[in-house]
Structure formats: structure tokens, C-alpha cells
């Protein structure tokens, strides 16, 4: 019998069959061991199991059920004890092995349900006919032929959990989605782990993107793409084929943004506009969407001023501006914090208009429509006031921003919809 060296913890459910329990413990050589037994089996464990363990676990304990044949009693005993025990032993997700050889049906059902969040492997010693030859390893135990059976229920259960992860991803809950994919990765067998590791990277990457950590997001998406490409080659979910092209486009967008050496990055303006739309369409947060929309509008003005006229709106020289704006800039735009001249959003577009820029001239032409919308945005809760943004106000402001910037939907980055 070969000893397996990677077992962190073993929960062994038994009422009898001490030789089978000894075999399992010696084969798995767990660091931590918990017996799940009725009171009547404790003496059997002490007399016929413990003396025959070749390598004693570092830690061991009991969970005693008051009735081995009643599911509710068995489950209550485990549910009240096992989580704290595993936490004390510092057993992580997927590190628990469950042995059901000597369990009653009630004990087996209770142990499976109570341990499902921590286990990634279930083992049992049954009669040879209990398992096909390809799925059971023949074992001779006390002169009797037995079949060593093992499996991972998460290899099948992962499909449903991964769909839940995809739903979280599609709703913009990238952190929870990454956490769920990480839990699945810890529970599934080795061959499936790379796929779920890649899904963790993918969710984390888009989460970083939503927080404007562009370089880290790009790094995550690049790594995820390589692994997901390989997963498709080796039989991964076919639905990934529809996701990968858009992820590749997104990675290309981030690459362009990250590697742009300019102080004013064109891609950031487009991303801010897309971000504003996601705040409305994904989580219906009009306040956050309005803040992002106004920042996007400013970013487009900053981009035009910098590219066409080398003007930095956060450090402008009055002499760079049209003559009519120079003195107002000197008197009204000087920052007390750093002694630099800074242009407001309105002054940025006035400067563009004064230089003959079409976007600035369109802004001034739209000013009668924009002013009440901007006033409402400034009086919003995330502006400077106490009145929530109204949906129609955001929509009108969004339409004007699109008209000013001339941006089309195809120019904006779109996050993928995942279907697993």
C-alpha cells in the first residue's frame, strides 16, 4: 500500500469495520484526523484503530452523533462542530478528504452535506462489485477483496457554481465572481484547475479595470487569455469561444492605453465614457454615472487642448489662451495649493471655441441646453448638493456629450458577457 503524502485533513465516518478505517488512515496519512462516530463506536476506535495507525496525525478529534440512523441528528452534530474544528486546524477549501466506508446512510448524507464546502475528495472501501474495474483499485484487506473508490463531486458540481460565477461577472460583481471561481479552483481536480485559475484572473482583471488600474488589468487579461486559449484546445467550455475575441479586443485597448507615453491619454477619455454607461446599464447608479460622464467630457476637452495646442489644463500658461481669456485666467484660475493656473470644464471649452475648434464652438451652441443639466449635476448628492440625479437628466446630458465628442458605440470598449 502506497502512502499518500498530501492529505491535510481526513473526516472518517464509521460505526464499525475498523480494518477499513486503519487502511484509509494509513494510506492517506492525514495531518489532521476527525472521527465521526456514534458513542458506541468510540471504544472500537480506541482499541482497534488508533493502535494500528503507523503515523499519528498532528491533531485529531471526535464528532459524536447521538443517533447514527437519523439524518437530522447526524447533520446537527457536524454542522455545530466541524466548521470551527476546520478553522482551528487552518484547513482551507478543498483540503478535506471524506471517508464514508463505515458510515450509515444517515451519517454519509450528513457528512457529505456538512463537508461539501471544504472537501474535494470522497473515498470508500467497498466490495469489488461496487465499482467498475476502471474506477476501483483492488485491495486485499484481512483476506477479503475490496475496491478502493475515490472521486471528486466538485468535478460535476463545478458547472453550476461556474454559471453562478458568470452571472456575478455579467452583473459587474467582479470581486465576488473572482472569489467564487477561486473556491471552485480549490475544489476541482487537477485537470480543471487551470481553467478556473484563468477565470479568476479574468474577473480580477476586469475588477481592476473598473477601478482604473489599467496596467494591472492588462497583465491579468494577458495571462487569462493564454490559459483560456489552451483550455479550449483541451476541451474547455465551448461557450468561451464567444468570449475570447472581445477579451482580446479589450486587452488590445488596454495595451494601447498603458503604452501611450503622452500625459493626456486618448484611450482614457473613451474608457471614462464607457464607464459612465456601465454605471447606468449594469448597476443603475445614476450618481456615479453622472460623475464619470462629466469627467469623460472634460477628458475629451483636455485631449483636444493638449494634442492641438499643447495646453495642459492643470498647468496652463495664460499666454497660451485666446486673448479674451488671459486676464480672467490670471485673476480666477490660480490655485492656492501649488501656484498653477487650472482651467475649469467650462473654461476649457471656452478656450477651444476661442481657438476656432469645432468641439468648443458646438459646446457654446449647446450651452443653453447644457447649463440646467450641469446645474442639476452639481446639485446632485455626489456633486455639491442634496438632490439625486434624475434618469431623464442623465440621458439628456449623455446625448449632448455624445454630440459634442462625436464618439460612436464602436469606439468604446465593451466588457464581455460570460456564459458558462
VENHU-V745552 format. One record per residue. N is the residue number from 1. SS is DSSP state (H for helix, E for strand, C for the rest). Layout:
n=N ss=SS
n=N ss=SS
//
This chain:
n=1 ss=C
n=2 ss=C
n=3 ss=C
n=4 ss=C
n=5 ss=C
n=6 ss=C
n=7 ss=C
n=8 ss=C
n=9 ss=E
n=10 ss=E
n=11 ss=E
n=12 ss=E
n=13 ss=E
n=14 ss=E
n=15 ss=C
n=16 ss=C
n=17 ss=C
n=18 ss=H
n=19 ss=H
n=20 ss=H
n=21 ss=H
n=22 ss=H
n=23 ss=H
n=24 ss=H
n=25 ss=H
n=26 ss=H
n=27 ss=H
n=28 ss=H
n=29 ss=C
n=30 ss=C
n=31 ss=C
n=32 ss=E
n=33 ss=E
n=34 ss=E
n=35 ss=E
n=36 ss=E
n=37 ss=E
n=38 ss=E
n=39 ss=H
n=40 ss=H
n=41 ss=H
n=42 ss=H
n=43 ss=H
n=44 ss=H
n=45 ss=H
n=46 ss=H
n=47 ss=H
n=48 ss=H
n=49 ss=H
n=50 ss=H
n=51 ss=H
n=52 ss=H
n=53 ss=C
n=54 ss=C
n=55 ss=C
n=56 ss=C
n=57 ss=C
n=58 ss=C
n=59 ss=E
n=60 ss=E
n=61 ss=E
n=62 ss=E
n=63 ss=E
n=64 ss=E
n=65 ss=E
n=66 ss=C
n=67 ss=C
n=68 ss=C
n=69 ss=C
n=70 ss=C
n=71 ss=H
n=72 ss=H
n=73 ss=H
n=74 ss=H
n=75 ss=H
n=76 ss=H
n=77 ss=H
n=78 ss=H
n=79 ss=H
n=80 ss=H
n=81 ss=H
n=82 ss=H
n=83 ss=H
n=84 ss=H
n=85 ss=H
n=86 ss=H
n=87 ss=H
n=88 ss=H
n=89 ss=C
n=90 ss=C
n=91 ss=C
n=92 ss=C
n=93 ss=C
n=94 ss=C
n=95 ss=C
n=96 ss=E
n=97 ss=E
n=98 ss=E
n=99 ss=E
n=100 ss=E
n=101 ss=E
n=102 ss=E
n=103 ss=C
n=104 ss=C
n=105 ss=H
n=106 ss=H
n=107 ss=H
n=108 ss=H
n=109 ss=H
n=110 ss=H
n=111 ss=H
n=112 ss=H
n=113 ss=H
n=114 ss=H
n=115 ss=H
n=116 ss=C
n=117 ss=C
n=118 ss=C
n=119 ss=E
n=120 ss=E
n=121 ss=E
n=122 ss=E
n=123 ss=E
n=124 ss=E
n=125 ss=E
n=126 ss=E
n=127 ss=C
n=128 ss=H
n=129 ss=H
n=130 ss=H
n=131 ss=C
n=132 ss=C
n=133 ss=C
n=134 ss=C
n=135 ss=C
n=136 ss=E
n=137 ss=E
n=138 ss=E
n=139 ss=E
n=140 ss=E
n=141 ss=E
n=142 ss=C
n=143 ss=C
n=144 ss=E
n=145 ss=E
n=146 ss=E
n=147 ss=E
n=148 ss=E
n=149 ss=E
n=150 ss=E
n=151 ss=E
n=152 ss=C
n=153 ss=C
n=154 ss=H
n=155 ss=H
n=156 ss=H
n=157 ss=H
n=158 ss=H
n=159 ss=H
n=160 ss=H
n=161 ss=H
n=162 ss=H
n=163 ss=H
n=164 ss=H
n=165 ss=H
n=166 ss=H
n=167 ss=H
n=168 ss=H
n=169 ss=H
n=170 ss=H
n=171 ss=C
n=172 ss=C
n=173 ss=C
n=174 ss=H
n=175 ss=H
n=176 ss=H
n=177 ss=H
n=178 ss=H
n=179 ss=H
n=180 ss=H
n=181 ss=H
n=182 ss=H
n=183 ss=H
n=184 ss=H
n=185 ss=H
n=186 ss=H
n=187 ss=H
n=188 ss=C
n=189 ss=C
n=190 ss=H
n=191 ss=H
n=192 ss=H
n=193 ss=H
n=194 ss=H
n=195 ss=H
n=196 ss=H
n=197 ss=H
n=198 ss=H
n=199 ss=H
n=200 ss=H
n=201 ss=H
n=202 ss=H
n=203 ss=H
n=204 ss=H
n=205 ss=H
n=206 ss=H
n=207 ss=H
n=208 ss=H
n=209 ss=H
n=210 ss=H
n=211 ss=C
n=212 ss=C
n=213 ss=C
n=214 ss=H
n=215 ss=H
n=216 ss=H
n=217 ss=H
n=218 ss=H
n=219 ss=H
n=220 ss=H
n=221 ss=H
n=222 ss=H
n=223 ss=H
n=224 ss=H
n=225 ss=H
n=226 ss=H
n=227 ss=H
n=228 ss=H
n=229 ss=H
n=230 ss=H
n=231 ss=H
n=232 ss=H
n=233 ss=H
n=234 ss=C
n=235 ss=C
n=236 ss=C
n=237 ss=C
n=238 ss=C
n=239 ss=C
n=240 ss=H
n=241 ss=H
n=242 ss=H
n=243 ss=H
n=244 ss=H
n=245 ss=H
n=246 ss=H
n=247 ss=H
n=248 ss=H
n=249 ss=H
n=250 ss=H
n=251 ss=H
n=252 ss=H
n=253 ss=H
n=254 ss=H
n=255 ss=H
n=256 ss=H
n=257 ss=H
n=258 ss=H
n=259 ss=H
n=260 ss=C
n=261 ss=C
n=262 ss=C
n=263 ss=C
n=264 ss=C
n=265 ss=C
n=266 ss=H
n=267 ss=H
n=268 ss=H
n=269 ss=H
n=270 ss=H
n=271 ss=H
n=272 ss=H
n=273 ss=H
n=274 ss=H
n=275 ss=H
n=276 ss=H
n=277 ss=H
n=278 ss=H
n=279 ss=H
n=280 ss=H
n=281 ss=H
n=282 ss=C
n=283 ss=C
n=284 ss=C
n=285 ss=C
n=286 ss=H
n=287 ss=H
n=288 ss=H
n=289 ss=H
n=290 ss=H
n=291 ss=H
n=292 ss=H
n=293 ss=H
n=294 ss=H
n=295 ss=H
n=296 ss=H
n=297 ss=H
n=298 ss=H
n=299 ss=H
n=300 ss=H
n=301 ss=H
n=302 ss=H
n=303 ss=H
n=304 ss=H
n=305 ss=H
n=306 ss=H
n=307 ss=H
n=308 ss=H
n=309 ss=H
n=310 ss=C
n=311 ss=C
n=312 ss=C
n=313 ss=C
n=314 ss=C
n=315 ss=C
n=316 ss=E
n=317 ss=C
n=318 ss=H
n=319 ss=H
n=320 ss=H
n=321 ss=C
n=322 ss=C
n=323 ss=H
n=324 ss=H
n=325 ss=H
n=326 ss=H
n=327 ss=H
n=328 ss=H
n=329 ss=H
n=330 ss=H
n=331 ss=H
n=332 ss=H
n=333 ss=C
n=334 ss=E
n=335 ss=C
n=336 ss=C
n=337 ss=C
n=338 ss=C
n=339 ss=C
n=340 ss=C
n=341 ss=E
n=342 ss=C
n=343 ss=C
n=344 ss=C
n=345 ss=H
n=346 ss=H
n=347 ss=H
n=348 ss=H
n=349 ss=H
n=350 ss=H
n=351 ss=H
n=352 ss=H
n=353 ss=H
n=354 ss=H
n=355 ss=C
n=356 ss=C
n=357 ss=C
n=358 ss=H
n=359 ss=H
n=360 ss=H
n=361 ss=H
n=362 ss=H
n=363 ss=H
n=364 ss=H
n=365 ss=H
n=366 ss=H
n=367 ss=H
n=368 ss=H
n=369 ss=H
n=370 ss=H
n=371 ss=H
n=372 ss=H
n=373 ss=H
n=374 ss=H
n=375 ss=H
n=376 ss=H
n=377 ss=H
n=378 ss=H
n=379 ss=C
n=380 ss=C
n=381 ss=C
n=382 ss=C
n=383 ss=C
n=384 ss=C
n=385 ss=C
n=386 ss=C
n=387 ss=C
n=388 ss=C
n=389 ss=C
n=390 ss=C
n=391 ss=H
n=392 ss=H
n=393 ss=H
n=394 ss=H
n=395 ss=H
n=396 ss=H
n=397 ss=H
n=398 ss=H
n=399 ss=H
n=400 ss=H
n=401 ss=H
n=402 ss=H
n=403 ss=H
n=404 ss=H
n=405 ss=H
n=406 ss=C
n=407 ss=C
n=408 ss=C
n=409 ss=H
n=410 ss=H
n=411 ss=H
n=412 ss=C
n=413 ss=C
n=414 ss=C
n=415 ss=C
n=416 ss=C
n=417 ss=C
n=418 ss=C
n=419 ss=C
n=420 ss=C
//
